[in-house]
Amino acid sequence: MVLFFIIALAFNLGSYWFSYKIVLRMYKAKPAPENSRLTKTVRRVSQMAGIPMPKVYIIDKPHANAFATGRNPNNAAVAATTGLLDILDNQELEGVIAHELAHVKNRDILIGTIAAVIAGAITMVSRLAWFTGGDDDNPYMGILIMITAPIAALLIQMAVSRSREYAADQTGAGFVHNPLGLASALEKLHTSSHKKKLNANPATAHMFIVNPLSAKGMASLFSTHPPIEERIARLRALSGGGSS
């Protein structure tokens, strides 16, 4: 178990340390101009959040989405698509950037890495139980463990990811003192996601502010994001406006 935990830790720490450059290169992100609307918004919100100014990137895609990456507040980057900039007004964009910077300040990439390490270790141990034969008197138990343990680990990992999205919504709304800005942005992003699909790598889906992949029914249990409707309702409740 210790050996497989170390292997899982090594793989995920490598991803944690180098994710900044890997993900930005994957989506062909380009540095945003210093005088751009996006850069000005990130600078303003980072001051409100009390964190160092992250690097700012633009992704030339019509799909409306954004993400933050980097191992800590001193090594962070924020990226937004041109599609997002086209459909959001200034308050909505501020809400989205506040959400992403909340992930940075809350060190959610580190938390996600820890969850991934635990999930990976559980999966490896379950496979070891199968290959070593498990209980000779009950071979079906080994099969059951091999199947159910990785599923349980993944469910826990996805639940952690969803909880961090709720936390980033609340923290980000606190930065700008405007929960309704982010709520309005999420409504627009949700509508846009049904019209223009982003060809996203499933391994990076958890990083985006709205899930670039579809997840309905039982598949929602494995979703990295909570339901948009619930996120919007919680933000409206923060503003005192209820769920109407």
N, C-alpha and C positions, 0 to 999 in steps of 0.2 A: 504493500500500500504506500509506503514511504517513497519507494522508487517511482511508482506511477504518479504520485503527487508531484515529485520533483520534475518529471517529464512534462506534465501539464503546466506546471509553474513556468518552466523554461519557454515553452511555446507561447504562452499567453503574455509573459513579460516581454518577449521579443516583439509581439504585436503591439503591446502597450507602449513600448519605447519608440518604435518606428512608425506607428500608425499615422502620425502627423503627415509625414512625407508620402507615405504609401497611398492614403486615401485621397489626398489632394491631387496626386498624379493620376490616380485611377479615374477621376472625374474631370481631368484636364482643366483644373482650376487655375486661373490667372490672377496675379496680384491686382487688387482694385486700385484705381488712381487715388491719390491723396485727397483730391478735392471732390471725389464722388459722393453722392448721397449716402451710399452704403458706408463708406469710411467715416464720414462725419457722424452718422448715427452710432456706429460702433464706438467711436471715441467718446461721444457724449454719454452713452449708457455705461461704458466701462468706468468712467469717472463716478457715475452714480453708484455702481456696484462696488467701487473701491478696489478694483483689480488692475494690473498693468494692461496697457493697450495691446490687444492681440493682433496678430497679422490678419489682414483682411483679403479675401479672395472672391472672385466672381466666376461662376460656372455658366457658360453660354448654353443654356438649355431652356426650352419653353416651359417645362414642368416647374411648378412653383414649389420650392422647398429650400431648406437651409440646414446646416449642421455646424457643430463646433467639434474641434479635435485638439489633441495635445495632452501631454502627460501631467501638466500642472499649469497654474495661472501664469507662470513666467515663460511657458513654452506652449502657447495656445494659438489657435487660428480659428477664424469664423469664415464660413463660405456660404454664399447665397446664389441662387440661380437668377438669371435674367428674367425668367418667368415670374418669380416671386416679386422682383422689383417692379415689374410692369403692373401688377394687380393690387398692390398694397399702398395705402396712403401712409403718411409719415407716422401717425400714431400706431398704426398696425405694424409697420416695419420696426418701430421702436420696441413694441411688445415681443416680436419674434426675436430680435437681437437680445433683449433682456432674458428671454427664455434660454437662449444658447449660452449666454454668459453665466447664467445660473448653473448650468451644467459644469462650466469651468470652475466657478467658485466652490461648488459643492463637491468637486473632484469626482464626478460621476464616472469618468473614464476609468479611474482607479477602482471604484466600487464594481463597475462592470467587469473589469479584469479579474478581480477576486472571485466574483460569481462564476466567471468562465473557468477559472482554475479549479474550483470545487466541482463544477459540473464535469469538466474533463477528467478529473481524477476519479470520480464516481464511475464514469463510463469505462475508463481503462480497467478499474478494479473488477467491474462486472464481466468484462471480457476475459480477464484473467481467471475468474471463477469458472467460466465455461471451458476454457482451454485446459485448465488443470483437472477438470473432471468433476469438481464439486463433491457432492455426497453420492457415493456409489450405490447406496441403497435407494436413493431418490433422484435419478438423473433429470427428472422433469423440473426439479427445483432449480437446478443450474440454468436450464433454459429460461425459466420464469424470471430469474434474477437478471440474466443477460438482456432480456427484453424490457423489463419494467424499470430497472435502475436508471438507464440512460434517459428514458422518458421522464421519470420523476425529476432527475437532475435538470433536464431542459425546462420543465415546467417551472421549477424554482428560479432558474436563471431568467426566464421571461417575466416572471412575476416581479423580480427585483427591478428589471428594466422598466416595467410599467409604473412601478412605484416611484422611480426616479423621474419619470416624465411628469407625474403629478407634482412632485416636489419642485421641479424646475419651473413649472407653470406658476406655482405660488410664490416662489422666491423671486422669479423674474418680474412678476406683477408688483411685488414689493419694491423692487429697484426703481421702477418708473411711476409707482403709485397710480396705476391705471390698468386694472384687470380687464376692462372692456376692450382695450386696444388689442390685446392678445386674443381675446374671445372672438372678436370680429375677424382677425387675421386667420384663426383656425377655421372659421366657417368658409372663408374664401379659399383657403388651401385645400380643404376637404372637397369642395365643389370642383376645384381645378384638377385635383388628382384623378377624378373620374373621366376627365376630358383629355388630359395629356399625361401619358404614362412616362415615368422615368425608368430607363433601363438600368436599374440599380442592382448591385451585387447583394444577395441576401445577407452576406456576412457583415455588410455595413448598414443594413436597413435600420438598425437600432439608433444610429447616429442622427437621423433626420428628425425634424420637428414634427412631421406627419409621416406615417408609414408609407413608403413608396410601393409596398407590396400589398396585395389584397389579402384579407383574412376574415372569413365569415364562418359562422356556426362554430363547430368544434375547433376549427383552425384558429379561432381567436384566442384559445388557451395558449397557443404557441406564438402569439403576436408580441412584438417588442413594444407596442404602444397600446395604451388604454383607449376605449372608444372616444372618438372626437366629441360626441354628444355629452358624455360625462365630464370631459375636460372643460367644455364650454359652460356647462351648468355650474361646475365648481367655481370657475372664474367669475361668473355672474353673481354667485352667492357671496364671493369676496367683496364685490362692489356694493352689496346690499340690494341687488336687483332681483334676487331669486333666480328661478330657471325659466322665466317667461321670455 
